[in-house]
Amino acid sequence: MAVDLIVPLKEPNRGKSRLRGALGTAASEHCHAGLVLALAADTLGAAVAAPGVRRVLVVGTDPVALAALRGLGVEVVGERTTGDDRTDPADPADPPAAPGSPDDGLNAALRTGERILRADDPDGVVGALQADLPALRPGELGAALAEAAGRRAFAADRDGSGTTLLLSAPGLRLTPRFGPGSAQAHARSGAVALAGPLPSLRADVDTAGDLDHARLLGLGEHTLDVLDRACLLS
């Protein structure tokens, strides 16, 4: 069964605060937003090309700033953080996040995307993919979808604490638990942990060290371009 993916994305100049400065002192302020967009562009390019992916929906806090991403074959919509998006009152296992916490905004954005996708296909499989996977290979994402085989499942990041991909079962709620310790939270909520190695899917980038690790796996063209231009500026 084909999967529709939601990719949440903050305003580029506000996202990835722990990565700020990774391009060097001279280039950090000027290029940080470009680096965040490049990470997302490489992630989205791989997602669109992955076997089993039908639709990719970007939910952004500033859709105007993300308009260029539409050229990658994705849809871009604005975030609507209403009370209905912050928690699912029909799900007793879905406690509300603390207002203003990072997971509050992220999970709300995912519920917005899920609502949009479910309006077109109530019985489909919906997934949440993080936007910071610049080494992602389409084949590995396709392998993760195949391993899930219609089960609610997740891929932990390389240190095992975070989540880079969460998939619903057909027609059932995604019920995201993103935030600190999300891998354990998703496991406790009944999602199956994907066991495949999936190195590029697990290589999310939050710090300069993470970026170095992703570089060893092979970065996508957009991120490489930003890094090359930063080297010229330094």
GUDRENTI-592166 format. One record per residue (C-alpha): x, y, z; residue in three letters. Coordinates in steps of 0.5 Angstrom, whole numbers. Example, Ala and Ser with C-alpha at 12.3 -4.5 7.8 and 13.67 -1.06 7.14 Angstrom:
     px     py     pz  code
     25     -9     16   Ala
     27     -2     14   Ser
END
This chain:
     px     py     pz  code
      0      0      0   Met
      3      7     -2   Ala
      5     12      4   Val
      3     19      4   Asp
      9     23      8   Leu
      8     29     13   Ile
     15     33     14   Val
     14     38     19   Pro
     19     44     18   Leu
     20     51     22   Lys
     22     57     19   Glu
     29     56     16   Pro
     32     62     20   Asn
     29     59     27   Arg
     30     52     26   Gly
     36     47     28   Lys
     39     52     33   Ser
     44     47     36   Arg
     47     47     29   Leu
     48     54     28   Arg
     55     56     27   Gly
     57     49     24   Ala
     59     53     17   Leu
     64     57     21   Gly
     64     64     24   Thr
     64     68     18   Ala
     58     64     15   Ala
     54     62     20   Ser
     49     68     21   Glu
     49     69     13   His
     48     61     11   Cys
     44     58     17   His
     37     59     14   Ala
     40     56      7   Gly
     43     50     11   Leu
     37     48     14   Val
     33     49      7   Leu
     38     45      4   Ala
     38     39      9   Leu
     30     39      8   Ala
     31     39      0   Ala
     35     33      0   Asp
     31     30      5   Thr
     25     31      1   Leu
     28     29     -6   Gly
     30     22     -3   Ala
     23     22      0   Ala
     19     23     -7   Val
     24     18    -10   Ala
     23     13     -5   Ala
     19      7     -7   Pro
     12      6     -4   Gly
     11     14     -3   Val
      5     17     -6   Arg
      5     24     -3   Arg
      9     28      1   Val
      6     34      5   Leu
     11     39      8   Val
      7     43     14   Val
     11     49     15   Gly
     11     55     20   Thr
     12     60     15   Asp
     10     57      8   Pro
     12     63      4   Val
     19     62      6   Ala
     19     54      4   Leu
     15     56     -3   Ala
     22     54     -7   Ala
     21     47     -4   Leu
     15     46     -8   Arg
     20     45    -14   Gly
     22     38    -11   Leu
     15     35    -13   Gly
     12     36     -6   Val
      6     40     -3   Glu
      7     46      2   Val
      2     48      7   Val
      2     53     13   Gly
      1     50     20   Glu
     -5     51     24   Arg
     -4     50     31   Thr
    -11     50     34   Thr
    -14     46     40   Gly
    -16     40     36   Asp
     -9     39     33   Asp
     -5     39     40   Arg
     -8     33     42   Thr
    -13     28     40   Asp
    -19     28     45   Pro
    -21     21     42   Ala
    -15     18     44   Asp
    -14     17     52   Pro
     -7     15     51   Ala
     -5     22     47   Asp
     -4     27     53   Pro
     -3     34     51   Pro
      4     37     51   Ala
      6     43     55   Ala
      4     49     51   Pro
     10     52     48   Gly
     14     46     48   Ser
     18     43     42   Pro
     14     37     42   Asp
      7     41     42   Asp
      9     45     36   Gly
     12     39     32   Leu
      6     34     34   Asn
      1     39     32   Ala
      4     40     25   Ala
      4     33     24   Leu
     -4     33     26   Arg
     -5     38     21   Thr
     -2     34     16   Gly
     -5     28     18   Glu
    -12     31     18   Arg
    -11     34     11   Ile
     -8     27      8   Leu
    -14     23     11   Arg
    -19     28      8   Ala
    -17     25      1   Asp
    -16     18      3   Asp
    -19     16     10   Pro
    -16      9     10   Asp
     -9     10      7   Gly
     -2     10     11   Val
      0     16     14   Val
      8     17     16   Gly
     12     23     19   Ala
     19     24     17   Leu
     24     29     20   Gln
     26     34     15   Ala
     34     33     17   Asp
     36     27     13   Leu
     41     30      8   Pro
     44     23      7   Ala
     37     20      6   Leu
     37     14      0   Arg
     31     13     -3   Pro
     32      5     -3   Gly
     33      5      5   Glu
     26      9      6   Leu
     23      4      1   Gly
     26     -1      5   Ala
     23      2     12   Ala
     16      2      9   Leu
     16     -5      6   Ala
     19     -8     13   Glu
     13     -4     17   Ala
      8     -8     12   Ala
      2     -4     14   Gly
      4     -4     22   Arg
      4      2     26   Arg
     12      3     26   Ala
     18      7     27   Phe
     25      8     26   Ala
     29     11     31   Ala
     35     15     30   Asp
     42     13     30   Arg
     43     14     38   Asp
     36     10     39   Gly
     33     16     43   Ser
     30     20     38   Gly
     25     18     32   Thr
     26     20     24   Thr
     20     16     21   Leu
     13     14     24   Leu
      8     10     20   Leu
      1      9     22   Ser
     -3      3     20   Ala
     -8      3     15   Pro
    -14      8     16   Gly
    -11      9     24   Leu
     -9     15     27   Arg
     -1     17     27   Leu
     -1     19     34   Thr
      6     22     34   Pro
     10     22     41   Arg
     16     27     38   Phe
     20     30     43   Gly
     25     28     48   Pro
     26     20     48   Gly
     21     20     43   Ser
     23     13     41   Ala
     21     10     47   Gln
     15     14     47   Ala
     13     11     41   His
     15      4     43   Ala
     11      5     49   Arg
      5      7     45   Ser
      5      0     41   Gly
      9      2     35   Ala
     14     -3     32   Val
     21     -1     32   Ala
     24     -2     25   Leu
     30     -7     26   Ala
     33     -6     19   Gly
     40     -2     19   Pro
     38      4     15   Leu
     44      8     16   Pro
     42     14     12   Ser
     34     14     15   Leu
     37     14     22   Arg
     42     20     21   Ala
     39     26     23   Asp
     43     32     23   Val
     42     36     30   Asp
     49     38     31   Thr
     56     39     27   Ala
     58     32     29   Gly
     52     29     26   Asp
     53     33     20   Leu
     60     30     20   Asp
     57     23     20   His
     52     25     15   Ala
     58     27     10   Arg
     61     20     11   Leu
     55     17      9   Leu
     54     22      3   Gly
     50     28      3   Leu
     45     30     -2   Gly
     47     36     -7   Glu
     43     41     -4   His
     47     41      3   Thr
     54     39     -1   Leu
     53     46     -5   Asp
     51     50      2   Val
     58     47      5   Leu
     62     48     -1   Asp
     60     56     -2   Arg
     61     56      6   Ala
     68     54      5   Cys
     69     59      0   Leu
     67     65      5   Leu
     71     62     10   Ser
END
